[in-house]
């Protein structure tokens, strides 16, 4: 609701019967409160939510609610895990006095 472009669309709920989004993990970043807020908004205004690329069903229908919530929750956890692993890796490599790649160090030698 706080994203400027999306918020502008969501401020006009009477203009929609269906809101189609590309991928759920790109549509919302967190299950709570983001996904829950969108489901609440859609339910309140009678708008169906549909992923264009995933067979998740409409999360506003209570019988189909578990799969989209679980997928969003797992995606959120996976994102945190990857971030933690990469931070740990870079920290370890620096502690070992090694270069982990990236900017700031040129490649020497001939090709």
C-alpha positions as CSV (number, residue, x, y, z in Angstrom):
1,X,0.0,0.0,0.0
2,X,3.0,2.3,0.6
3,X,4.6,1.7,-2.8
4,X,3.7,4.9,-4.8
5,X,2.7,3.3,-8.1
6,X,0.9,0.3,-6.6
7,X,-0.7,2.5,-4.0
8,X,-2.2,4.7,-6.7
9,X,-3.9,1.6,-8.3
10,X,-5.0,0.2,-4.9
11,X,-6.7,3.6,-4.0
12,X,-9.2,2.9,-6.8
13,X,-10.7,-0.5,-5.8
14,X,-14.0,0.0,-7.6
15,X,-12.1,0.0,-10.9
16,X,-11.1,-3.7,-10.6
17,X,-12.7,-7.1,-10.4
18,X,-9.3,-8.9,-10.7
19,X,-5.8,-7.8,-9.9
20,X,-3.2,-9.8,-11.8
21,X,0.4,-9.8,-10.7
22,X,3.4,-11.3,-12.3
23,X,4.9,-13.3,-9.5
24,X,3.9,-13.4,-5.9
25,X,7.4,-13.0,-4.5
26,X,7.8,-9.8,-6.6
27,X,4.3,-8.5,-5.7
28,X,4.9,-8.5,-2.0
29,X,8.1,-8.8,0.0
30,X,6.8,-10.1,3.3
31,X,3.9,-12.3,4.4
32,X,3.2,-10.1,7.4
33,X,2.1,-7.4,7.0
34,X,2.4,-6.9,3.2
35,X,0.7,-10.0,1.8
36,X,-1.9,-10.0,4.6
37,X,-2.7,-6.3,3.9
38,X,-3.2,-7.0,0.2
39,X,-5.5,-10.0,0.9
40,X,-7.5,-7.9,3.4
41,X,-7.8,-5.1,0.9
42,X,-8.9,-7.4,-1.9
43,X,-11.4,-9.2,0.3
44,X,-12.9,-6.0,1.6
45,X,-13.3,-4.6,-2.0
46,X,-14.3,-7.9,-3.7
47,X,-11.2,-8.0,-5.9
48,X,-9.7,-11.3,-6.9
49,X,-6.0,-11.8,-6.8
50,X,-4.3,-13.8,-9.5
51,X,-0.7,-14.7,-10.3
52,X,0.0,-14.6,-14.0
53,X,2.8,-17.1,-13.8
54,X,1.9,-19.4,-10.8
55,X,-0.9,-21.7,-10.0
56,X,-1.7,-20.4,-6.6
57,X,-5.4,-19.8,-6.7
58,X,-7.0,-16.6,-5.4
59,X,-5.6,-16.1,-1.9
60,X,-8.8,-14.2,-0.9
61,X,-10.6,-17.6,-1.0
62,X,-10.0,-19.1,2.4
63,X,-9.9,-22.7,1.2
64,X,-6.9,-21.7,-1.1
65,X,-5.1,-19.5,1.4
66,X,-2.5,-21.9,2.7
67,X,-0.4,-22.3,-0.4
68,X,0.1,-18.7,-1.2
69,X,0.9,-17.8,2.4
70,X,3.3,-20.7,2.7
71,X,5.1,-19.8,-0.6
72,X,5.4,-16.2,0.4
73,X,6.7,-17.2,3.9
74,X,9.2,-19.6,2.5
75,X,10.4,-17.0,-0.1
76,X,10.9,-14.4,2.7
77,X,12.9,-17.0,4.8
78,X,15.0,-18.0,1.8
79,X,15.9,-14.4,1.0
80,X,17.1,-13.9,4.6
81,X,19.0,-17.1,4.6
82,X,20.8,-16.2,1.4
83,X,21.7,-12.7,2.7
84,X,23.0,-14.2,6.0
85,X,25.1,-16.9,4.1
86,X,26.6,-14.3,1.8
87,X,27.4,-11.9,4.7
88,X,29.0,-14.8,6.6
89,X,31.0,-15.8,3.6
90,X,32.4,-12.4,2.9
91,X,33.2,-11.9,6.6
92,X,35.1,-15.2,6.7
93,X,37.0,-14.5,3.5
94,X,38.1,-11.0,4.8
95,X,39.2,-12.6,8.1
96,X,41.3,-15.0,6.1
97,X,42.9,-12.1,4.3
98,X,41.5,-13.2,0.9
99,X,39.8,-11.2,-1.8
100,X,36.2,-12.4,-2.5
101,X,35.8,-10.6,-5.8
102,X,34.1,-7.4,-6.8
103,X,35.4,-3.9,-7.4
104,X,38.6,-2.4,-6.1
105,X,41.1,-5.0,-7.3
106,X,42.4,-5.4,-10.8
107,X,43.4,-8.6,-12.6
108,X,47.0,-8.9,-13.3
109,X,48.8,-11.0,-15.9
110,X,48.2,-11.6,-19.6
111,X,45.1,-13.1,-21.2
